[in-house]
Amino acid sequence: MGRMSGIFAGAVLTATPVFAEPAAPEARGPRVEIAQASAAAARVASGFDAALAGTISHPSELLAGADTRALATALLGEMADDFLYALTGPGGVERRGDVFVGNACHPDDCALLQVLVLVDTAERRVYVGWQNRLMEAFRPSEHSWPIEGQDYLVGWRNDK
């Protein structure tokens, strides 16, 4: 899937959104730059370990570790900027055994983009999914997700 709207073009991603003037006259809306993460978040070496330690309180924290973020970014490709920004919006995290599932939506408009991240601490794997008004997508394929994630998807889809 291509870029949603280009409003996040040039975003540098870590954790805390900082809004600036548009990068160019043709840009629509604010250019989003992500500032340096807080000192506490910067100390997170492993998203897997943070999840197991019980320190995750928001879906974005599932990808605060360099390991989980790198895996998610590789899965997302050009969708990474938009996905990671949406992951900072309203949402929640749920633990299902060794699997942590977080969902969030775009901070400005939940209908614009809804995202899902699943972190399997036993297998040390990350799974991502998203949906907007037109489509939904999962990487890797939702059929390869652990059963805890597939069960979660049933409720996630029914809540829409």
GUKOL-443177 format. One record per residue: residue in one letter; x, y, z of N, C-alpha, C in turn. Coordinates in steps of 0.02 Angstrom, whole numbers, padded with zeros to 5 digits, always signed. Example, Ala and Ser with C-alpha at 12.3 -4.5 7.8 and 13.67 -1.06 7.14 Angstrom:
<recs>
A+00660-00284+00390+00615-00225+00390+00660-00165+00390/S+00642-00112+00354+00684-00053+00357+00645+00002+00394/
</recs>
This chain:
<recs>
M+00043-00059+00000+00000+00000+00000+00044+00061+00000/G+00028+00111-00039+00067+00172-00042+00053+00217+00017/R+00086+00274+00017+00077+00323+00071+00004+00344+00074/M-00022+00353+00134-00092+00371+00142-00106+00440+00113/S-00068+00490+00135-00083+00557+00112-00022+00600+00104/G+00034+00576+00125+00095+00616+00120+00103+00666+00177/I+00056+00670+00223+00061+00720+00276+00116+00702+00326/F+00140+00640+00324+00193+00620+00370+00259+00613+00334/A+00264+00638+00274+00326+00632+00235+00383+00664+00273/G+00439+00631+00274+00498+00658+00307+00498+00648+00381/A+00452+00610+00409+00449+00601+00482+00509+00561+00505/V+00537+00581+00561+00590+00545+00594+00558+00515+00656/L+00563+00449+00664+00522+00417+00715+00562+00393+00774/T+00542+00415+00833+00562+00383+00896+00499+00379+00938/A+00481+00430+00977+00424+00419+01021+00375+00477+01027/T+00397+00537+01042+00351+00591+01060+00339+00637+01001/P+00277+00645+00978+00265+00689+00920+00277+00762+00937/V+00308+00797+00890+00318+00869+00895+00294+00898+00829/F+00250+00946+00831+00221+00973+00771+00260+01035+00749/A+00271+01040+00684+00308+01096+00656+00269+01123+00596/E+00293+01177+00567+00262+01205+00508+00269+01156+00450/P+00225+01160+00400+00232+01115+00343+00301+01122+00311/A+00326+01066+00285+00393+01064+00256+00394+01103+00190/A+00339+01106+00154+00337+01139+00090+00268+01169+00081/P+00262+01220+00039+00196+01252+00029+00143+01202+00006/E+00163+01151-00032+00114+01103-00057+00094+01051-00005/A+00128+01049+00052+00113+01000+00104+00045+01015+00135/R+00008+00962+00148-00057+00970+00180-00050+00955+00253/G-00067+01001+00296-00065+00989+00368+00006+00995+00395/P+00013+00985+00459+00079+00993+00490+00126+00936+00472/R+00189+00953+00468+00240+00901+00460+00253+00874+00529/V+00256+00810+00535+00266+00780+00600+00337+00756+00606/E+00370+00780+00657+00435+00755+00674+00429+00723+00742/I+00462+00668+00751+00460+00635+00815+00524+00652+00852/A+00515+00681+00910+00571+00703+00950+00605+00645+00985/Q+00661+00659+01015+00696+00607+01054+00650+00579+01107/A+00651+00514+01115+00609+00481+01165+00628+00505+01235/S+00581+00497+01282+00596+00515+01351+00653+00472+01377/A+00685+00494+01430+00742+00457+01457+00722+00386+01476/A+00663+00377+01503+00641+00310+01523+00632+00265+01462/A+00600+00291+01409+00589+00251+01349+00655+00237+01314/A+00701+00284+01316+00765+00274+01282+00805+00218+01313/R+00792+00202+01377+00829+00149+01410+00802+00080+01393/V+00747+00075+01357+00719+00011+01339+00762-00021+01285/A+00797-00074+01303+00839-00108+01255+00799-00159+01215/S+00751-00191+01248+00713-00244+01215+00638-00235+01228/G+00600-00228+01175+00527-00225+01182+00499-00291+01209/F+00531-00347+01192+00509-00412+01218+00518-00414+01293/D+00576-00391+01317+00590-00392+01389+00544-00344+01427/A+00532-00285+01397+00488-00236+01429+00417-00264+01436/A+00394-00299+01385+00327-00329+01389+00325-00381+01445/L+00374-00424+01447+00375-00476+01499+00382-00447+01569/A+00416-00390+01574+00425-00358+01640+00362-00323+01664/G+00312-00318+01620+00250-00286+01640+00252-00210+01639/T+00298-00182+01601+00305-00109+01599+00268-00076+01541/I+00230-00114+01503+00195-00088+01445+00126-00062+01466/S+00113+00002+01453+00047+00029+01470+00012+00060+01410/H+00048+00066+01354+00019+00094+01293+00046+00055+01233/P+00006+00046+01181+00029+00006+01124+00096+00029+01094/S+00109+00093+01093+00172+00118+01064+00232+00091+01101/E+00224+00074+01165+00280+00048+01204+00300-00023+01184/L+00256-00058+01149+00274-00125+01124+00331-00120+01073/L+00336-00063+01040+00389-00053+00990+00441-00003+01014/A+00445+00009+01079+00495+00056+01106+00565+00026+01106/G+00570-00040+01108+00635-00073+01106+00661-00076+01035/A+00727-00071+01029+00758-00073+00962+00742-00138+00926/D+00736-00193+00962+00724-00258+00931+00654-00262+00901/T+00603-00245+00940+00534-00249+00915+00521-00197+00861/R+00550-00137+00869+00541-00084+00819+00572-00104+00752/A+00632-00133+00754+00665-00154+00692+00625-00208+00655/L+00598-00255+00693+00557-00308+00662+00494-00279+00630/A+00461-00234+00667+00400-00203+00641+00414-00160+00579/T+00467-00121+00582+00485-00077+00527+00499-00118+00464/A+00533-00174+00472+00548-00217+00415+00483-00244+00384/L+00434-00261+00425+00370-00285+00400+00330-00231+00365/L+00335-00170+00391+00293-00116+00367+00318-00081+00304/G+00383-00081+00294+00410-00047+00235+00390+00026+00233/E+00364+00049+00176+00347+00120+00168+00287+00141+00211/M+00252+00094+00240+00195+00110+00284+00219+00126+00355/A+00283+00116+00370+00308+00121+00439+00293+00189+00471/D+00306+00244+00437+00296+00310+00468+00223+00320+00489/D+00177+00306+00444+00106+00315+00460+00084+00268+00515/F+00107+00206+00512+00088+00157+00563+00113+00178+00632/L+00177+00195+00636+00206+00213+00701+00175+00276+00730/Y+00156+00323+00686+00122+00382+00711+00053+00364+00738/A+00016+00323+00701-00051+00303+00724-00046+00264+00789/L+00008+00228+00799+00017+00188+00860+00023+00233+00922/T+00036+00297+00913+00041+00344+00970-00027+00370+00992/G-00079+00355+00953-00147+00379+00969-00180+00339+01024/P-00244+00351+01035-00280+00316+01087-00281+00241+01073/G-00273+00202+01126-00273+00129+01117-00262+00093+01182/G-00250+00029+01177-00240-00012+01236-00196-00072+01221/V-00174-00106+01274-00132-00165+01269-00164-00221+01310/E-00160-00281+01284-00188-00338+01318-00137-00395+01316/R-00130-00431+01371-00085-00488+01373-00126-00552+01367/R-00102-00596+01324-00133-00662+01314-00077-00714+01317/G-00061-00736+01377-00005-00782+01386+00061-00746+01370/D+00099-00773+01323+00163-00743+01303+00153-00691+01247/V+00091-00679+01228+00076-00633+01173+00046-00569+01201/F+00073-00513+01177+00047-00447+01195+00018-00416+01132/V-00045-00393+01137-00078-00363+01080-00095-00291+01097/G-00075-00246+01054-00091-00175+01063-00128-00149+01002/N-00177-00107+01014-00211-00075+00958-00218-00001+00973/A-00216+00038+00921-00221+00111+00928-00249+00138+00863/C-00265+00202+00863-00289+00233+00802-00257+00301+00794/H-00262+00326+00734-00232+00391+00716-00253+00443+00768/P-00206+00481+00796-00222+00529+00849-00274+00582+00830/D-00278+00599+00765-00324+00652+00744-00392+00626+00720/D-00394+00563+00697-00456+00536+00668-00451+00460+00667/C-00484+00427+00714-00480+00354+00719-00503+00319+00655/A-00548+00348+00618-00571+00316+00556-00517+00319+00502/L-00470+00365+00508-00417+00372+00458-00372+00311+00456/L-00351+00287+00515-00306+00230+00518-00309+00198+00586/Q-00321+00133+00587-00320+00094+00649-00265+00042+00641/V-00225+00034+00693-00167-00010+00689-00168-00061+00745/L-00134-00117+00732-00131-00172+00779-00060-00199+00778/V-00032-00209+00837+00035-00240+00842+00031-00297+00891/L+00061-00352+00872+00062-00411+00914+00136-00429+00926/V+00155-00437+00989+00223-00456+01007+00220-00523+01042/D+00251-00573+01011+00254-00640+01039+00321-00647+01074/T+00320-00644+01140+00383-00644+01178+00416-00713+01179/A+00378-00766+01172+00407-00834+01172+00444-00847+01106/E+00415-00826+01051+00445-00837+00985+00489-00779+00963/R+00486-00723+01001+00524-00663+00984+00507-00639+00913/R+00441-00634+00901+00416-00612+00836+00367-00555+00845/V+00361-00514+00793+00315-00457+00791+00270-00466+00731/Y+00206-00448+00740+00156-00451+00687+00121-00384+00687/V+00102-00360+00628+00068-00295+00623+00007-00301+00578/G-00041-00258+00591-00100-00254+00549-00127-00184+00551/W-00164-00165+00500-00195-00099+00499-00257-00101+00455/Q-00300-00053+00467-00357-00044+00423-00374+00030+00420/N-00397+00049+00361-00423+00116+00352-00492+00110+00321/R-00517+00163+00294-00585+00162+00267-00592+00114+00207/L-00537+00098+00175-00541+00060+00113-00517-00012+00118/M-00473-00027+00165-00443-00094+00165-00414-00111+00233/E-00395-00174+00240-00357-00196+00297-00300-00239+00271/A-00245-00241+00308-00187-00280+00288-00151-00306+00350/F-00118-00362+00343-00082-00394+00398-00015-00418+00372/R+00037-00409+00413+00103-00433+00395+00134-00467+00455/P+00158-00527+00451+00143-00572+00395+00068-00587+00393/S+00048-00627+00345-00022-00645+00336-00054-00664+00403/E-00115-00641+00413-00149-00655+00477-00155-00730+00491/H-00153-00771+00440-00158-00844+00449-00096-00873+00481/S-00041-00836+00481+00021-00859+00513+00028-00832+00584/W-00020-00791+00606-00017-00763+00673-00030-00818+00725/P-00002-00811+00785-00018-00858+00838-00094-00857+00852/I-00119-00911+00879-00191-00917+00891-00217-00860+00935/E-00176-00836+00983-00198-00780+01026-00211-00717+00984/G-00170-00707+00934-00179-00649+00890-00239-00657+00844/Q-00249-00718+00818-00306-00731+00774-00371-00722+00813/D-00372-00746+00875-00432-00736+00917-00445-00662+00930/Y-00392-00624+00942-00399-00553+00954-00428-00518+00892/L-00407-00539+00834-00431-00508+00772-00507-00513+00763/V-00535-00568+00786-00608-00577+00781-00644-00520+00818/G-00623-00506+00879-00653-00451+00917-00637-00383+00888/W-00575-00375+00863-00554-00311+00834-00597-00294+00773/R-00609-00343+00732-00651-00332+00672-00723-00319+00692/N-00748-00353+00742-00817-00344+00764-00829-00276+00797/D-00776-00246+00824-00783-00180+00856-00786-00124+00806/K-00773-00138+00743-00771-00084+00692-00840-00069+00666/
</recs>
